[in-house]
Amino acid sequence: MGLPKAALPFGPSTILERLIDTLGGAFAEVIVVAAPLRDEPFSIDRTLHDRTERPNPAQLIIERDEAAFEGPVGALRRGLTRARSDIVFACSCDLPLLRSDLALALCAMIESNEAVIPRVAGKPQPLCAAYRRTPAVAALAAMEAGGEHRLTLIAERLNVRTVDEASLRTIDAELRSFLNVNTAEDYARALRLACEG
């Protein structure tokens, strides 16, 4: 699409900034896991330089990958390791219509479980999910050590509560929070839906 997904314009900001604004109003800290500075496809620091001028109580932390293109398993581990809270919501950078009430609800559902992972269109959504930090970090570290790169397999290593679409629709009726911007068509649809409200 000509730009990294996080840097795509979305209204008056970028998708990344929109996510930070959305989650920053609901959580005490927002951790952005980014490529190493030397390999960064766009300047996150420049993109986020005016964050202090926006009304957002959350602390913004940028955590850098150790090497470029290592994948989501290591990125999620690094992000969870930096978190201060025991229960952490984690998402990818391509969910411009994510709702903070959905993120908070997933965290509230964790109870005695180690993770809450939604299932949408028959597929687990480990990058729009809630995790209990300590067991999730240990599971992700074991996956890395074993050379496992498929994040969906985290569900096999944790005590997971799966949330079905019917339950998710009570919070987000059209499941817009799960609209990934992977293609130009997805991007156009997300922009259209955002304009519709």
C-alpha positions as CSV (number, residue, x, y, z in Angstrom):
1,M,0.0,0.0,0.0
2,G,3.0,2.2,-0.3
3,L,3.5,2.7,3.5
4,P,3.8,0.5,6.5
5,K,0.3,-0.2,7.9
6,A,1.0,1.6,11.2
7,A,1.9,4.8,9.2
8,L,-1.2,4.8,7.0
9,P,-3.2,8.1,7.3
10,F,-6.4,7.6,9.2
11,G,-8.4,10.8,9.7
12,P,-6.2,13.5,11.2
13,S,-3.5,11.0,12.3
14,T,-2.1,7.5,11.4
15,I,-3.4,4.1,12.3
16,L,-0.7,3.8,15.0
17,E,-1.7,7.1,16.6
18,R,-5.3,6.3,16.5
19,L,-4.6,3.0,18.3
20,I,-2.5,4.8,20.9
21,D,-5.3,7.4,21.5
22,T,-7.9,4.6,21.7
23,L,-6.0,2.5,24.2
24,G,-4.4,5.4,26.0
25,G,-7.7,6.5,27.3
26,A,-8.4,3.1,28.9
27,F,-5.0,1.9,30.1
28,A,-2.2,3.4,32.2
29,E,0.5,2.6,29.7
30,V,0.7,1.8,26.0
31,I,3.7,-0.1,24.8
32,V,4.6,0.0,21.1
33,V,7.0,-2.7,20.0
34,A,8.9,-1.5,16.9
35,A,11.7,-2.5,14.6
36,P,15.3,-1.7,15.6
37,L,16.0,2.0,14.9
38,R,18.4,1.1,12.1
39,D,15.7,-1.0,10.3
40,E,12.6,1.1,11.0
41,P,10.6,1.5,7.8
42,F,9.3,4.9,9.1
43,S,10.2,7.1,12.0
44,I,8.0,6.2,14.9
45,D,9.7,8.9,16.9
46,R,8.8,11.5,14.3
47,T,5.3,10.1,14.0
48,L,4.7,10.3,17.7
49,H,6.7,13.5,18.4
50,D,3.6,15.5,19.3
51,R,2.1,13.0,21.6
52,T,2.6,15.3,24.6
53,E,0.2,17.8,23.1
54,R,-2.6,15.3,23.0
55,P,-4.9,14.7,26.0
56,N,-3.9,11.2,26.9
57,P,-3.1,10.0,30.4
58,A,-1.3,6.8,29.4
59,Q,2.5,6.5,29.5
60,L,3.8,5.7,26.1
61,I,6.7,3.3,25.9
62,I,8.6,2.3,22.7
63,E,10.2,-1.1,22.9
64,R,12.6,-2.0,20.1
65,D,12.9,-5.5,18.5
66,E,16.4,-6.9,18.9
67,A,16.5,-7.7,15.1
68,A,14.2,-6.8,12.2
69,F,11.4,-9.1,11.1
70,E,11.7,-11.5,14.0
71,G,7.9,-12.0,14.0
72,P,5.1,-11.7,16.5
73,V,6.2,-14.3,19.1
74,G,9.3,-12.3,20.2
75,A,7.6,-9.0,19.8
76,L,4.7,-10.0,22.0
77,R,7.2,-11.4,24.6
78,R,9.1,-8.1,24.6
79,G,6.0,-6.0,25.0
80,L,4.6,-8.1,27.8
81,T,8.0,-8.1,29.6
82,R,8.0,-4.3,29.6
83,A,4.4,-4.1,31.0
84,R,3.8,-3.3,34.6
85,S,0.3,-4.7,34.9
86,D,-0.3,-8.4,35.6
87,I,-3.1,-8.4,32.9
88,V,-2.2,-6.9,29.5
89,F,-4.2,-6.3,26.4
90,A,-2.1,-6.9,23.2
91,C,-3.0,-6.0,19.6
92,S,-1.4,-5.6,16.2
93,C,-0.8,-2.2,14.6
94,D,-3.4,-2.7,11.8
95,L,-6.7,-2.6,13.7
96,P,-7.8,1.0,13.2
97,L,-11.4,0.4,14.4
98,L,-10.4,-1.3,17.7
99,R,-12.6,-0.2,20.6
100,S,-11.3,0.3,24.0
101,D,-14.4,-1.2,25.6
102,L,-13.6,-4.4,23.8
103,A,-10.0,-4.4,25.1
104,L,-11.1,-3.7,28.6
105,A,-13.8,-6.4,28.4
106,L,-11.3,-9.0,27.3
107,C,-9.0,-8.1,30.2
108,A,-12.0,-8.4,32.6
109,M,-12.8,-11.9,31.3
110,I,-9.4,-13.4,32.2
111,E,-10.5,-14.3,35.8
112,S,-8.4,-17.4,36.7
113,N,-7.2,-18.0,33.1
114,E,-3.8,-17.1,31.6
115,A,-5.2,-15.6,28.4
116,V,-8.4,-14.6,26.7
117,I,-8.3,-15.1,23.0
118,P,-11.2,-14.2,20.7
119,R,-12.2,-16.5,17.8
120,V,-13.5,-14.6,14.8
121,A,-14.5,-16.3,11.5
122,G,-13.2,-19.6,13.0
123,K,-9.7,-18.2,13.6
124,P,-8.0,-17.3,16.9
125,Q,-7.0,-13.7,17.3
126,P,-3.9,-13.7,19.5
127,L,-3.1,-10.1,18.5
128,C,-6.4,-8.8,19.9
129,A,-6.3,-10.6,23.2
130,A,-5.6,-10.3,26.9
131,Y,-2.8,-12.1,28.6
132,R,-1.6,-12.7,32.2
133,R,1.9,-11.4,31.9
134,T,4.1,-13.9,33.7
135,P,2.8,-17.2,32.3
136,A,2.5,-15.6,28.8
137,V,6.1,-14.4,28.8
138,A,7.3,-17.8,29.9
139,A,5.3,-19.6,27.2
140,L,6.5,-17.1,24.5
141,A,10.1,-17.5,25.6
142,A,9.7,-21.3,25.3
143,M,8.2,-20.9,21.8
144,E,11.2,-18.7,20.8
145,A,13.7,-21.2,22.2
146,G,12.0,-24.0,20.3
147,G,12.1,-22.0,17.0
148,E,8.3,-21.7,17.0
149,H,7.1,-18.6,15.0
150,R,3.3,-19.3,14.8
151,L,1.7,-17.1,17.5
152,T,-1.6,-18.9,17.2
153,L,0.1,-21.9,19.0
154,I,0.3,-19.8,22.2
155,A,-3.2,-21.2,23.0
156,E,-1.7,-24.7,23.3
157,R,0.7,-23.4,26.0
158,L,-1.6,-21.4,28.2
159,N,-4.9,-21.9,30.1
160,V,-7.0,-19.9,27.6
161,R,-10.5,-18.7,27.7
162,T,-11.8,-18.5,24.1
163,V,-14.5,-15.9,23.4
164,D,-16.9,-16.6,20.5
165,E,-18.4,-14.2,18.1
166,A,-21.8,-14.1,19.8
167,S,-20.1,-12.9,23.0
168,L,-17.9,-10.4,21.2
169,R,-21.0,-8.9,19.4
170,T,-22.5,-7.9,22.7
171,I,-19.6,-5.4,22.9
172,D,-18.8,-4.7,19.2
173,A,-21.9,-5.6,17.2
174,E,-20.2,-5.6,13.8
175,L,-16.8,-6.9,15.1
176,R,-15.1,-3.8,13.6
177,S,-12.4,-4.1,16.2
178,F,-11.1,-7.1,14.3
179,L,-10.9,-5.5,10.9
180,N,-7.2,-6.0,9.9
181,V,-5.9,-3.6,7.3
182,N,-4.0,-6.1,5.1
183,T,-5.0,-4.9,1.6
184,A,-5.9,-1.6,-0.1
185,E,-9.5,-2.9,0.0
186,D,-9.4,-3.4,3.7
187,Y,-8.0,0.1,4.2
188,A,-10.7,1.6,2.1
189,R,-13.4,-0.3,4.0
190,A,-12.0,0.8,7.4
191,L,-11.9,4.4,6.3
192,R,-15.5,4.2,5.1
193,L,-16.7,2.5,8.3
194,A,-14.9,5.1,10.4
195,C,-16.7,7.9,8.5
196,E,-20.0,6.1,9.0
197,G,-19.4,6.1,12.8
